[in-house]
Amino acid sequence: MLKLSTLESLRDKKNLLAFSAGVDSTALFFLLLDAKIDFDIAIVDYAVREQSMQEIAYANKLAKKYNLTCHHLNAPKIDKNFEANARKIRYDFFEKLIKENYYENLLTAHHLGDRLEWMLMQFCKGAGCLELAKMKEFDKREKYHLVRPLLHLDKSELLSYLQKSNIHYFEDQSNLDLSIKRNSFRHKYSNPMLQEHLQGIKKSFEYVDKDIKSLDKEMQIHSIKKLFYFQSSNNKIADIRTIDAYLKQNDYMLSAKERASLEINKTQIVGRKFLINQEHSFIFLLACQTQKNTLPKEFKEQCRLLKIEPKLRPYLYENKTVFLKVKLLLASITHA
């Protein structure tokens, strides 16, 4: 059921599976075993459902039986914005494990239904082609690869696999709560569409994956201490997409209003946390600085001649090596 190309990318690598004991992650667990892929598992207990203790016990039982490491986190209590905060807790935990144990791949059990549901939600919010196709099999992160091996499979196929193999799994009753937006989209729209048009939807996503490669030109973000930068693509939308990717890695999500503003303004502070400057052929990103230094006239004049954004200047003054690098970058534009 898993693609050979996916299996080859996982073989002989250190893999961590995000496990919940539900249908999707349990199916992926046993499919990886069938393919003889080495992996460990990580599970988070939010303590909001009675059966969560049983799920943790099942995870530990499977790990012991198949000689895997099971990493377990008891999450702190979440009082509001449960979905968003639970996701942050989960991924912070996974990334801590990746750093400490040198895992190369984080595997999640997102399937075709999740992908269609995501696409429909983005479409209804207002999104471009790349945003609609954002959920893909391989995502390169700063320190690891996020891999979704089940994206080509529908949940009905995963259920069939588990039932035929007589494999135990748990049903998360919170998935029936239609007050949660993704559940509402799933039950009202994506599930009925998949039931009626499964093969067509699969084929469409195959075409989307091929087409998107020609559109999605990944731009490399460089850093000098706390200043991050990349060279403009001369395409505003593509540049904002790269800015968005950087901010997401720093736990900030651009609003539609902020995206629209970035298309117009050269310099902007978003979320009162990040300074973004697009005045040159380079885009600079910096966590907002609190110091308010009195800058020497000579330094201010150098910055003025180089057309360096005033809000960047205090940080550059305090970090001379960064200032020298920025000067070299801007000089390369002048002499290009």
VENNORHU-V423422 format. One record per backbone hydrogen bond with DSSP energy under -1.0 kcal/mol. CO is the residue of the C=O (numbers start at 1). NH is the residue of the N-H. E is the energy in kcal/mol with one decimal. If there is no record, write none. Layout:
co	nh	e
CO	NH	E
CO	NH	E
This chain:
co	nh	e
3	7	-2.3
4	8	-2.4
5	9	-1.3
7	11	-1.8
10	13	-1.5
14	104	-2.8
14	105	-1.9
15	40	-2.0
16	107	-3.3
17	42	-2.2
21	170	-2.6
22	26	-2.0
23	27	-2.3
24	28	-2.2
25	29	-2.3
26	30	-2.1
27	31	-2.2
28	32	-2.3
29	33	-1.7
30	34	-2.6
31	35	-1.6
32	37	-2.5
33	36	-1.6
40	17	-3.2
41	71	-3.0
42	19	-2.8
43	73	-2.1
45	75	-2.5
49	52	-1.4
51	55	-2.0
52	56	-2.2
53	57	-2.2
54	58	-2.3
55	59	-2.3
56	60	-2.4
57	61	-2.3
58	62	-2.6
59	63	-2.3
60	64	-2.4
61	65	-2.4
62	66	-2.4
63	68	-2.9
69	41	-2.6
71	43	-2.6
73	45	-3.1
81	85	-2.7
82	86	-3.0
83	87	-1.9
84	88	-2.0
85	89	-2.5
86	90	-2.5
87	91	-2.8
88	92	-2.5
89	93	-2.0
90	94	-2.4
91	95	-2.6
92	96	-1.8
93	97	-2.2
94	98	-2.5
95	99	-2.1
96	100	-2.4
97	101	-2.5
98	102	-1.1
104	145	-2.2
105	16	-2.6
106	147	-3.0
107	18	-2.9
111	115	-2.0
112	116	-2.5
113	117	-2.6
114	118	-2.5
115	119	-2.3
116	120	-2.5
117	121	-2.1
118	122	-2.5
119	123	-2.5
120	124	-2.0
121	125	-1.1
122	126	-1.8
128	132	-2.4
129	133	-1.5
131	134	-1.5
137	148	-2.6
139	146	-3.2
144	141	-2.7
145	106	-2.9
146	139	-2.6
147	108	-2.3
148	151	-1.2
150	153	-2.4
153	112	-2.9
154	158	-1.4
155	159	-2.7
156	160	-2.0
157	161	-1.9
158	162	-2.2
159	163	-2.6
160	164	-2.6
161	165	-1.6
162	167	-2.7
172	175	-1.7
173	176	-1.9
174	177	-1.5
177	180	-1.5
180	184	-2.1
181	185	-2.4
182	186	-2.2
183	187	-2.6
184	188	-2.3
185	189	-2.1
185	190	-2.1
186	191	-2.8
189	193	-2.0
190	194	-2.4
191	195	-2.3
192	196	-1.5
193	197	-2.8
197	201	-2.4
198	202	-2.4
199	203	-2.3
200	204	-2.4
201	205	-2.2
202	206	-1.6
203	207	-2.0
204	208	-2.5
205	209	-2.4
206	210	-1.6
207	211	-2.8
208	212	-2.7
211	214	-1.1
212	216	-2.9
215	217	-1.5
222	229	-2.4
224	227	-2.3
227	224	-2.9
228	285	-3.2
229	222	-3.1
230	283	-3.1
235	239	-2.6
236	240	-2.8
237	241	-1.9
238	242	-1.8
239	243	-2.4
240	244	-2.8
241	245	-2.1
242	246	-2.1
243	247	-2.5
244	248	-2.4
245	249	-1.7
247	252	-2.4
248	251	-1.8
255	259	-2.3
256	260	-2.2
257	261	-2.0
258	262	-2.2
259	263	-1.2
261	264	-1.2
261	265	-3.3
266	278	-3.6
268	276	-2.9
270	273	-2.3
270	274	-2.0
273	288	-3.3
274	270	-2.4
275	286	-2.2
276	268	-2.4
277	284	-2.6
281	232	-3.5
283	230	-1.6
284	277	-2.5
285	228	-2.8
286	275	-3.7
296	300	-2.4
297	301	-2.3
298	302	-1.9
299	303	-2.3
300	304	-2.3
301	305	-2.4
302	306	-1.9
303	308	-2.8
309	312	-1.8
312	316	-1.9
313	317	-2.7
314	318	-1.8
315	319	-1.1
319	323	-2.1
320	324	-2.4
321	325	-1.8
322	326	-2.5
323	327	-2.5
324	328	-2.0
325	329	-2.3
326	330	-2.7
327	331	-2.2
328	332	-1.8
330	334	-1.7
331	335	-2.2
